[in-house]
Amino acid sequence: MSTITDSSAPAISTGSLFFQLARGTFKPNKIWACRRFRTKFLLRSLAWPITTFSYMEQMSQLPAMRQALHIQGLLPAKIHRPYLCANFSVKQRAQALLDHYGTVQQLPQPLRQLFLSPVNQPVAYLQGKNEERFDITCSTGRFDREGEVSLVLTYNGTVIASLSFSFLQQAGQLGLLIGGLQGPRKTVDATVIREATKAGHGIFPKRLLMETLFYLAASCQVTWIQAVGDDTHVFRSLRYRHSKKEVFHASYSEFWLSLNGQALANGLYQLPLAMPRKPLEEIASKKRAEYRRRYEFMDALQRQLSEVVTENAGRA
C-alpha cells in the first residue's frame, strides 16, 4: 500500500486518506476543520462513490498530486464543484485533475518544480520602452477553479493580466485547456492597460501571457491547445452563474477569435500552438522599426523562458 509523505504532514496510507479527511484528523487546509464542510464532502462522495474513491486512490499514488495536496488543501473535494469548464461532469473533473498531475509528474525537473510552485515563481522580467517593469510569474492553485497553473503579469507592480490552465489528454495526445484569462481588477484604471500596451511596443498584456503560454506548451511537447468560451467558463455553471456575475467581465470568445481560434461544437475554442511573426520585409517601411523593437521584446521573453525550462526553476 502506498503512503503519502510530506515534511509538513504525517504519512497517510492510501486506504485511510478519505476517512482521515472526513473525520478531520488530516487537515491539508484549515477548512477541513469545519464539520459542515466535511459533512458536505462525505455526502457528495457518497453521491459519486466510484468516481470519488477512484480519484482518491490515484491521488494517493501520484507523487506530484501528493505534493500539490499540501499546496491546494481542497484538492480532494475539487471534483465535487464546477472546475475548469462549466459543462464538465464529476468524472471529467476527476480525469482532468489526474491528467494534469500525471503529466506534471513526467516533466523534466525544472518544469515540474515550476508547475508545482506554492509561491509566485518568476519566469520573466522585461523592460518597457521607457524602462517600465513587466514581471511574469507562475504558481499553482492561485485561481483553482480555472486551472491548476496560473501565469500572472504585473506592470510596475500592478497585476494587469492572469491566465490559468491545466494539462489534459485526448486520445493519447497531450494538450492543455485554458480555463481563465482575466484582465486587471475593476479598481485598476483603464489607462494602465493602455500605458502597458504602449510600453510593451504595442503588445497587449493578454497577448504577452499567451506568448508565454505558447513557449511553455512547446517545452512540454503539447500537441493541442483549447480554451473555454464565454458560455463554458466555470463561472457560467449553475452554481456560480449568479454569485460570480460581477466577477466575469472578459469576452473570451472575441479574444480567441483574434488569435485565429476556431469555435468547437462543445463551446470550447481550438487555438494555434503559436502565433507566426510577419517577416520584417513584408511590413511597411514606416512601421518596420516599431515591429523590430516588438520582436526584440518578444525575443527577450523567450530567452528568459528558455533559461527557466532548462535550469533550476526554483531559483529566486
C-alpha positions in Angstrom: 0.0 0.0 0.0 1.3 3.4 -1.0 1.8 6.2 1.6 1.6 9.9 1.5 4.7 11.5 2.9 5.5 15.2 3.3 7.8 17.2 5.5 4.8 19.1 6.9 2.4 16.2 7.5 2.5 12.7 8.8 2.4 9.7 6.5 -1.1 8.7 5.4 -1.9 5.3 4.0 -3.9 5.2 0.8 -6.8 3.3 2.4 -7.3 5.8 5.2 -6.9 9.1 3.3 -10.6 9.5 2.7 -11.6 8.7 6.3 -9.0 10.9 7.8 -10.2 13.8 5.7 -13.9 13.1 6.6 -13.1 12.9 10.3 -10.9 15.9 10.3 -7.8 14.1 11.6 -5.9 15.1 8.4 -6.4 18.8 7.5 -4.4 19.9 4.4 -6.4 23.2 4.6 -8.0 24.9 7.6 -11.4 24.5 6.1 -11.2 20.7 6.8 -11.6 21.7 10.5 -15.1 22.7 9.7 -17.6 19.9 10.4 -20.1 21.3 7.9 -17.6 21.2 5.1 -16.5 17.7 5.9 -20.2 16.6 6.0 -20.7 18.0 2.5 -17.6 16.3 1.3 -18.8 13.0 2.7 -22.3 13.3 1.2 -21.0 14.3 -2.2 -18.6 11.5 -2.1 -21.4 9.1 -1.4 -23.4 10.6 -4.3 -20.5 9.8 -6.7 -18.8 6.9 -4.9 -17.0 5.2 -7.8 -15.5 8.4 -9.2 -14.6 9.8 -5.8 -12.8 6.7 -4.4 -11.0 6.0 -7.7 -9.9 9.6 -7.7 -8.7 9.4 -4.1 -6.8 6.2 -4.8 -4.9 7.6 -7.7 -4.3 10.9 -5.8 -2.6 8.9 -3.0 -0.4 7.1 -5.5 0.8 10.1 -7.6 3.8 11.9 -6.1 3.0 15.2 -7.9 -0.5 15.2 -6.6 0.5 14.3 -3.1 2.8 17.3 -3.2 0.1 19.5 -4.6 -2.3 18.4 -1.8 -0.2 20.4 0.7 -0.4 23.5 -1.6 -4.0 23.1 -2.5 -5.8 21.6 0.5 -9.1 21.5 -1.3 -7.8 19.1 -4.0 -9.7 16.1 -2.7 -13.0 18.0 -2.8 -12.3 19.7 -6.1 -14.2 17.2 -8.2 -17.4 18.0 -6.4 -17.8 21.5 -7.6 -17.5 23.2 -11.1 -14.0 23.1 -12.3 -12.1 24.2 -15.4 -15.1 24.1 -17.8 -18.8 24.8 -16.9 -20.1 21.6 -18.5 -17.6 19.1 -17.1 -19.1 16.2 -15.2 -17.7 15.0 -11.9 -15.9 12.2 -13.8 -14.5 14.7 -16.3 -13.2 16.9 -13.5 -11.5 14.0 -11.8 -9.9 12.9 -15.0 -8.8 16.4 -15.8 -7.0 16.7 -12.4 -5.4 13.3 -12.8 -4.3 14.1 -16.3 -2.7 17.3 -15.2 -0.7 15.9 -12.3 0.2 12.7 -14.2 1.6 15.0 -16.9 3.5 17.2 -14.5 5.0 14.1 -12.8 6.6 13.1 -16.1 8.0 16.5 -17.0 11.7 17.4 -16.6 12.6 18.6 -13.1 12.7 22.4 -13.9 9.2 22.3 -15.4 7.9 20.0 -12.7 9.2 22.4 -10.0 7.7 25.4 -11.8 4.2 23.9 -12.2 4.2 22.8 -8.5 5.4 26.0 -7.0 3.5 27.1 -4.0 4.6 30.7 -4.5 4.7 33.1 -7.4 7.8 31.9 -9.2 9.5 34.5 -11.5 9.7 33.3 -15.1 10.5 36.6 -16.9 11.3 40.3 -16.2 11.1 42.7 -19.2 11.8 46.4 -19.5 9.4 48.5 -21.4 10.0 51.3 -23.9 10.9 53.8 -21.1 12.2 51.3 -18.6 8.8 50.3 -17.3 8.8 47.0 -15.5 6.9 43.8 -16.6 7.1 40.7 -14.4 5.6 37.3 -15.3 5.2 34.7 -12.5 4.0 31.2 -12.4 2.3 29.3 -9.5 -0.2 26.6 -8.7 -3.6 27.0 -7.1 -4.0 30.7 -7.4 -7.2 30.5 -9.4 -8.0 27.0 -8.6 -11.4 26.8 -10.3 -9.9 27.8 -13.7 -6.9 25.5 -13.8 -4.0 24.1 -11.8 -1.3 26.5 -13.1 -1.5 30.3 -13.2 0.6 32.8 -15.1 0.3 36.4 -13.8 1.6 39.6 -15.5 2.3 42.7 -13.5 3.2 46.1 -14.8 5.1 48.3 -12.5 3.9 46.2 -9.6 0.2 46.2 -10.6 -1.5 42.9 -11.8 -2.8 43.5 -15.3 -3.5 40.0 -16.6 -3.7 36.4 -15.4 -4.1 33.1 -17.2 -4.9 29.7 -15.8 -4.7 26.3 -17.4 -4.4 22.5 -16.9 -2.8 19.8 -18.9 -5.2 17.3 -20.4 -5.0 14.1 -22.5 -7.2 13.5 -25.6 -6.9 10.2 -27.4 -3.4 9.8 -26.1 -2.3 13.3 -27.2 -1.1 15.8 -24.6 -2.7 19.2 -24.7 -3.8 21.9 -22.3 -7.1 23.7 -21.6 -7.2 27.4 -20.7 -9.8 27.8 -18.1 -9.3 31.5 -17.4 -7.8 34.6 -18.9 -8.5 37.7 -16.8 -7.6 41.4 -17.0 -6.9 43.7 -14.1 -9.3 44.3 -11.1 -12.1 46.8 -11.6 -10.1 49.2 -9.3 -7.3 49.5 -11.9 -7.9 52.4 -14.3 -8.2 51.5 -18.0 -5.4 53.9 -18.7 -3.0 51.5 -17.0 -3.6 48.9 -19.8 -3.1 51.5 -22.5 0.1 52.6 -20.9 1.3 48.9 -20.5 0.5 48.2 -24.2 2.4 51.2 -25.3 5.4 50.4 -23.0 5.3 46.8 -24.4 5.8 48.1 -28.0 2.1 47.6 -28.9 1.7 44.1 -27.4 -1.5 43.7 -25.4 -1.0 42.3 -21.9 -3.1 39.2 -22.5 -1.2 38.6 -25.7 2.1 38.7 -23.7 0.7 36.0 -21.4 -0.3 33.9 -24.4 3.1 34.1 -25.9 4.5 32.9 -22.5 2.0 30.0 -22.6 2.9 29.1 -26.2 6.5 28.8 -25.2 5.9 26.7 -22.1 3.4 24.5 -24.1 6.1 23.8 -26.7 8.6 23.0 -24.0 6.2 20.4 -22.6 5.6 18.9 -26.1 1.9 19.9 -26.1 0.1 19.0 -29.3 -3.1 20.9 -28.9 -4.4 24.0 -27.0 -8.1 24.6 -26.3 -9.8 27.3 -24.2 -13.2 27.9 -22.6 -15.5 30.4 -24.3 -18.0 32.9 -22.9 -20.6 30.2 -22.2 -18.2 27.5 -21.0 -16.2 29.4 -18.4 -16.6 27.8 -15.0 -18.4 30.9 -13.7 -21.2 30.2 -16.2 -22.1 27.0 -14.4 -25.4 27.0 -12.4 -23.5 27.1 -9.1 -21.7 30.3 -9.9 -23.9 32.0 -12.5 -25.4 34.5 -10.1 -22.8 34.7 -7.3 -19.9 35.3 -9.8 -21.9 37.5 -12.2 -20.0 40.6 -11.2 -16.6 38.8 -11.4 -16.9 37.7 -15.1 -16.2 40.6 -17.4 -13.9 39.3 -20.1 -15.1 38.5 -23.6 -13.3 35.2 -24.1 -14.7 34.2 -27.5 -13.8 37.5 -29.1 -10.2 37.3 -27.9 -9.7 33.7 -29.0 -11.0 34.6 -32.5 -8.4 37.4 -32.6 -5.8 34.7 -32.2 -7.2 32.7 -35.1 -9.0 30.4 -32.7 -11.8 28.2 -34.0 -15.1 27.6 -32.2 -15.9 24.0 -31.4 -19.3 22.4 -31.1 -18.8 21.8 -27.3 -18.3 25.5 -26.6 -14.6 25.4 -26.4 -12.1 27.1 -28.8 -9.2 25.4 -30.7 -6.2 27.7 -30.6 -3.0 27.6 -32.6 0.2 26.3 -31.0 2.0 29.6 -31.8 1.4 32.9 -33.4 3.6 33.4 -36.5 5.5 36.6 -36.9 5.1 38.6 -40.1 8.6 38.9 -41.8 10.0 42.4 -41.5 10.4 42.8 -45.2 6.6 42.4 -45.6 6.0 45.3 -43.2 5.6 48.9 -44.5 8.9 50.7 -44.0 7.5 53.4 -41.8 6.4 50.7 -39.3 9.4 48.4 -39.6 11.4 49.9 -36.7 8.4 49.5 -34.4 7.9 45.9 -35.3 11.7 45.3 -34.9 11.5 46.6 -31.4 8.4 44.5 -30.7 10.2 41.3 -31.9 13.2 42.1 -29.8 10.9 42.5 -26.8 9.5 39.0 -27.6 12.9 37.6 -28.1 13.9 38.8 -24.6 10.9 37.0 -23.2 11.8 33.7 -25.0 15.4 33.9 -23.8 14.3 34.1 -20.2 11.7 31.4 -20.6 14.4 29.2 -22.1 16.5 29.6 -19.0 13.6 28.7 -16.8 12.8 25.5 -18.5 16.4 24.3 -18.7 17.8 25.4 -15.4 16.7 25.4 -11.8 13.2 26.9 -11.9 13.3 27.2 -8.1 15.8 30.0 -8.1 14.7 33.4 -6.9 
